[in-house]
């Protein structure tokens, strides 16, 4: 039950990131947002503690499809789902690392 609630919390937080921070015209939040996203991925894996948690970043990609491209007017941006697809290559191992750390801590 706790793992499901943690997964729902992760998806809710990432939905806020996708439709809030990533879908803005002002893209100056990149530095702090990267640190927060790394910590969120590790925390999601640790809190869920199950191997199916590595699929959560892929669900975020599906959730982000309706967002389309960010409203940047200076150049033609990639759609948010495309960027998140690329970033999931890093997010999936981070979630996996969180799961491994939870399982290792449980055995100690």
CORKA-V288085 format. One record per residue. SS is DSSP state (helix for helix, strand for strand, loop for the rest). D_LAST is the distance of its C-alpha to the last C-alpha in Angstrom with 1 decimal. Layout:
ss={SS	SS}
d_last={D_LAST	D_LAST}
This chain:
ss={loop	helix	helix	helix	helix	helix	helix	helix	helix	helix	helix	helix	helix	helix	helix	helix	helix	helix	helix	helix	helix	loop	loop	loop	loop	loop	loop	loop	loop	helix	helix	helix	helix	helix	helix	helix	helix	helix	helix	helix	helix	helix	helix	helix	helix	helix	helix	helix	loop	loop	helix	helix	helix	helix	helix	helix	helix	helix	helix	helix	helix	helix	helix	helix	helix	helix	helix	loop	strand	loop	loop	loop	loop	loop	loop	loop	loop	loop	strand	helix	helix	helix	helix	helix	helix	helix	helix	helix	helix	helix	helix	helix	helix	helix	helix	helix	helix	helix	helix	helix	helix	helix	helix	helix	helix	helix	helix	loop}
d_last={22.7	20.6	20.1	23.9	24.7	22.5	24.3	27.6	26.9	26.2	29.4	31.4	30.4	31.1	34.4	35.3	34.6	36.7	39.6	39.4	38.4	39.0	42.2	44.2	47.1	45.6	42.9	42.2	38.7	37.2	35.4	33.4	32.9	31.2	28.5	28.1	27.8	25.1	23.0	23.9	22.8	19.4	19.0	20.5	18.0	15.0	16.8	18.1	14.9	17.2	19.0	22.4	21.7	22.9	26.3	26.6	28.2	30.8	31.6	32.3	34.8	36.6	36.7	38.2	41.1	43.6	43.0	45.1	45.7	45.2	48.4	49.0	52.8	53.0	51.7	50.8	47.0	44.7	43.7	40.4	39.0	39.8	38.0	34.9	35.1	35.0	32.2	30.1	29.8	27.6	26.1	24.7	22.5	21.3	20.3	18.6	16.7	15.6	14.6	12.5	10.8	10.2	9.0	6.6	5.3	5.6	3.8	0.0}
